[in-house]
Amino acid sequence: MCDMRNRSNAKHDATRLTITMPLMVLNLTIEETRLLRELCDGVHSICGNKRHSGLNRLVDAKYVESHAISFDAVLYTITALGRRALAVAEAG
């Protein structure tokens, strides 16, 4: 049974819920760090049969969002979480 007091507190404190939710933490590879740097400069699209594999792990971790723009093209953008992960990776 759901406790309504906890539920109403959750509505008013969405920031705390976001912080306490488990997130996937990655040890970024050199290639993933490079991809995140590129995405910080703007959106990145991949068309045709070019490989997406370097971005799949970043999408799964919510560091990058993918948006299909056509049958054979995907647009990638970095998320706020991805920017934080990049800052941590670059800080060492």
N, C-alpha and C positions, 0 to 999 in steps of 0.2 A: 504494500500500500504506500502511496506517495504522500509524504508530509507536505502539506500546503505551505507551511511556514518556510521550509527550505526552498520550495519552488518559487515563492514570491521573492525571497532574498536573491535567488539566482537571476531573476529578471532584472533586479536593480543593480547587480554587480556582475555584469557580463564580462568586464575586464578580468576579474579574478578567475572566472570560468575558462576564459581563453588561455590564461597563463598556466593553469593547472592541468589543462588537457594534455595527454601525452602526445609528443610530436616525434617524428622520425628525425634522428640526428645522424648526419652523414660525416664521415671523414672524406672531405672532398679530394678528388684527384687533381692533378695539375690541369688536365683537360677540362674538368668541370669548373675549376676556378677560372680558367680562361673564358669558358662559355658564359659564366655569370658576369664577368667583367664586360664582355661584349654586349650582353643584355642590359647592363647598366647604361650603356651609351644609347640604347634605343631598342626597338623591337627587332626580332630576327625571324626571317621566314626561311623555310626549307621546302623546295619544290622538287617534284619528280622523284627519282629513285635515290636521292642523297640519303645518307644515314641519319637516323634520328636517335640512335642508341645512346649517344652521349647525353642526350637531354631526358631520356626516359626516367632515369633514376632521380633527376632533379624535379621532374614533374610529380613522381610518386611521393617525394618528400615535401611537396608543396612549396619548393623554392622557385619554381617556374610554372606558369600556366600555359597550356596549349589551346589554340583555337583553330579548328579546321576552317580554312577560308575557301577551299575548293576540294575536289576529289583527290588531287595529288599535291596540295600545298597546306602547310601548317604554319601558323604564326605563333611565336613564343614571346612571352613577356616575363620579366622577373617580378617576383612578389616582394612584399616588405620582409617576409621571413628569409627569402633568398638574399636580399641586401644585407640582412644581419649576419647570415651565414658567411657571406663573402667577407664582410668586415672582420669577423672572427678568424677566418682562414688567413687573411692577409696580415692580421696582427700577430699571428704565430701561435 
